[in-house]
Amino acid sequence: MRDKNYYEILEVSESASTEEIRHAFQKKARRLHPDVNKDAHAEDEFKEVSEAYAVLSDPQKRSRYDAMRTGNPFAGFTGASGSGADPFWGQGANPFGDFDFSGSGGFPFGGFWSSKNRGAATPAYNPRPGSDVVYNLVLDDAAAKKGGKKGITYERFIECSLCHGLGSVETQEIKECPTCHGTGHIEVDLGVLFGGQGMASFEVQCPECEGTGKVVADPCPNCNGSGRMLAGCEEVIDIAPKTHNGDECTIPYMGNAGTNNEKAGDLRVRFSVPSEVVAPATSFGFACIGFSLPYFILGFFMPALAGTPTLALFPLILGIFLVARHVIERHNLAWWKNAAFALLRGATNGIIFAAIFTLLISCSAPRTSGLIS
């Protein structure tokens, strides 16, 4: 991994943000995708770009990658400025220059490992089911009412075409992690810093096998043993008639592929209909009006609450102010339903508080008792 400069592949700076990296990947992926670019080298370049994005878009992988490239265990640290500079010794400085931090397959803490834990870096065998991909699809009123079909483009991890998701091409062999010897954790010896072997040590999860104790003996060169790779995908979504804001449809197994041949997650398409959405401020206004209503209604029927309408005057005025600007506009029935739910939610809270207030008044009322002569 450290032999490749992923920043140059994506044509971004080493201080690029995650958003800049994503835009760079999308730009290159659209140009190099095998379905679009028929050049003989386009597919290889697309795979390389996908590999670079898979590493740099993940903060932990990017941190580890930066550390492996520089040999500095703090190279991946991003301070408050987000510059990637070392938090104590400045940009690119290595306070432990006399130690070989790349001695254990490039792992950034190589210089701290006990000698018994040293081994060659190998991709971890870590089978995990793929996660769901959630896609937000915005619909106008006509599309939401009539339904139909709409194509979408999204990114997901797909099964590696070379190893078919297994992680290895030839032997398909899983072996014990040579770094932790199958335990899933390693011993970090701080005696390297403070003098005296074994002076201070503790155990951490093995970074090579990711705590599983197993690695891929014959890693696929295409996916580096994970069994999956990042790619752009297209899907046609069926939109049911009378779809409303917040509705979802699920397409099984079209989410992220699992690692090492585990099952893929689902693609969950969430429909958004802006005309049905009540703005947060307006929704709060309806809730304020609903909150004040129980006090005004109950105040006329319960003497104990006679003074409480005054307490509800402020939320009523605030609610009318927030709502008045929007109720004069034309809205569909779904918008008014959502507004009514906000009003009902506020009224429910108002009833609860009114009941508590009534209970407090009844408990604090003075009691008189006659004397028996």
Residue, then its C-alpha position, 0 to 999 in steps of 0.5 A: m500500500r505504501d508503495k502507491n501515492y494515493y494522493e497523486i492518483l486522485e490528484v489531491s493534496e495531502s491536506a485535502s478534506t474528505e469532501e475534496i477527496r470524494h469530488a476528485f474520485q467522482k470526477k475520475a470515476r465518471r471518466l474511467h468507468p469501464d462502461v464509459n471508457k473503452d480504453a484498454h487501460a481504463e479498467d486498471e486505472f478505475k480500480e486504482v482510483s477506487e482503491a485510493y478512494a477506499v483508503l483516503s475516504d476512511p479516516q482510520k485507513r488514511s491515518r494508517y496509510d499516512a503513517m506507513r508512508t512517512g514512518n512517523p507514528f503520529a503522521g496520521f494525526t489531525g490536530a485542530s487545524g486539520s493540517g495533518a501536522d504532528p501534534f507535538w513536534g510539527q509537520g513531518a517531524n519524527p521524535f523517535g528518528d533512531f527507531d525503525f517504525s516500519g520494521s513490521g510490515g509498515f505498521p506505524f507502531g512497529g518500533f514499540w512492538s515486542s520482538k516476539n510479535r514481529g511479522a510480515a504485513t498480510p491482509a486480515y481475514n475478517p468476514r463481516p456482512g455488508s452495511d446498508v446504503v441509504y439513498n435520499l431520492v427527491l421527488d416533485d409533486a407529479a412524480a410522487k402522485k403518479g409514481g413511475k421509475k427513476g434511475i439513480t447512481y450511487e457508490r457502494f462496495i461490490e464483490c471483487s470480480l477477480c477473486h469473486g469475493l473470497g479475498s484470494v485468487e489461487t489457494q483460497e487459504i486462511k492462515e494464522c496471523p503471523t503478527c499476533h500468532g492467532t491471539g488477535h492482540i499484540e503487546v506494545d512495549l514502552g520500554v523502547l521509550f523509557g529504557g529497559q525492555g519489558m519495563a512497561s507494556f500493554e495489549v492492543q488489538c492487532p492491526e494486521c488481522e484486525g483482532t480476528g487472529k487470521v489473515v489471507a494467505d494468498p491476497c487478491p491483488n485486486c481487492n487486497g484480500s478484502g473480497r470487495m472494492l468500491a465502485g459506482c453503481e446504477e439502479v432503477i427505482d420503482i416509485a409507487p403511486k401516492t408516495h409521501n415524504g419519508d416513505e422507503c423502498t428496499i432493494p435486497y443485496m444492493g448495498n455494500a458487499g460484505t468482506n470475504n464473501e459475506k452477504a451484502g447489505d440492502l439499498r434503502v431508498r428514502f423518498s423526499v417530497p419537499s412540498e410535504v415538509v413542514a419547516p422546523a420553525t413552522s412545526f415548532g409554531f404549531a406545537c406552541i399553539g397546541f401547547s397553549l390550547p389545553y390551558f385556555i379550554l380547561g380554564f373555563f371549566m375548572p376554577a383551579l385553572a382560572g389563572t392559567p390562560t395567562l401562562a399560556l399566552f406567551p407560547l400562543i403568541l409565539g406560535i401564531f408569529l411562527v405559523a402566520r408567515h406560512v399558513i397564507e401560502r398554498h399547501n397540499l393535504a399532506w403538509w396540513k396533516n404534518a402540521a396537524f401532527a405537530l399541533l397534536r404533539g404540542a397539545t399532548n404536552g400541554i395537557i400533561f403540564a396542565a394536569i401537573f399544574t392542577l395537581l400542584i394547586s390542589c395540593s397547595a390549597p389550604r384545608t380547614s377543619g371544624l372543631i368538635s365541641 
